[in-house]
């Protein structure tokens, strides 16, 4: 989560300007939390046929 927040704060656009505010809002923190959860979640098991 810390790495994602650092990437978010230091992200720049094509013109070199910061893309986001230097402070992570609660809305952005929630979205980053979902991204971190998906990145660290183990893969799902394959489904077994019902037959």
Backbone torsions as a table, in degrees:
resi	resn	phi	psi	omega
1	UNK	NA	-39.2	-179.7
2	UNK	-63.6	-40.6	178.8
3	UNK	-63.9	-41.1	179.5
4	UNK	-65.5	-40.7	178.1
5	UNK	-63.4	-39.2	178.7
6	UNK	-64.8	-43.9	177.4
7	UNK	-62.5	-39.2	-179.3
8	UNK	-63.8	-46.0	-176.5
9	UNK	-69.8	-33.9	-176.1
10	UNK	-96.1	3.7	-179.2
11	UNK	-65.6	137.0	177.8
12	UNK	-125.8	155.7	178.4
13	UNK	-85.2	-172.0	-179.7
14	UNK	-64.6	-28.5	-178.7
15	UNK	-87.4	0.4	178.3
16	UNK	89.0	-3.1	178.5
17	UNK	-82.6	149.4	177.1
18	UNK	-59.9	138.7	-179.1
19	UNK	-83.7	-29.1	-175.2
20	UNK	-130.0	168.7	175.2
21	UNK	-67.2	153.1	-178.8
22	UNK	-70.3	-5.0	179.3
23	UNK	-112.4	136.1	179.9
24	UNK	-84.3	118.8	179.7
25	UNK	-75.0	168.1	179.3
26	UNK	-65.0	-36.6	179.0
27	UNK	-65.5	-45.0	178.7
28	UNK	-66.6	-37.8	179.4
29	UNK	-63.7	-38.2	178.2
30	UNK	-65.6	-41.6	178.9
31	UNK	-66.7	-42.1	177.4
32	UNK	-63.4	-34.9	178.1
33	UNK	-64.3	-41.0	177.3
34	UNK	-65.2	-40.3	178.6
35	UNK	-63.3	-44.2	179.8
36	UNK	-63.1	-38.4	179.4
37	UNK	-64.5	-41.8	179.6
38	UNK	-67.5	-34.9	-178.5
39	UNK	-70.5	-31.6	-175.1
40	UNK	-100.1	-4.0	-178.9
41	UNK	-74.5	138.0	177.4
42	UNK	-69.8	154.2	-179.6
43	UNK	-65.5	150.9	178.9
44	UNK	-75.2	153.0	176.6
45	UNK	-77.6	150.3	177.5
46	UNK	-69.0	146.5	-179.9
47	UNK	-72.4	144.2	176.7
48	UNK	-93.7	141.8	176.9
49	UNK	-67.0	148.6	-178.5
50	UNK	-75.0	-18.0	-178.7
51	UNK	-80.2	NA	NA
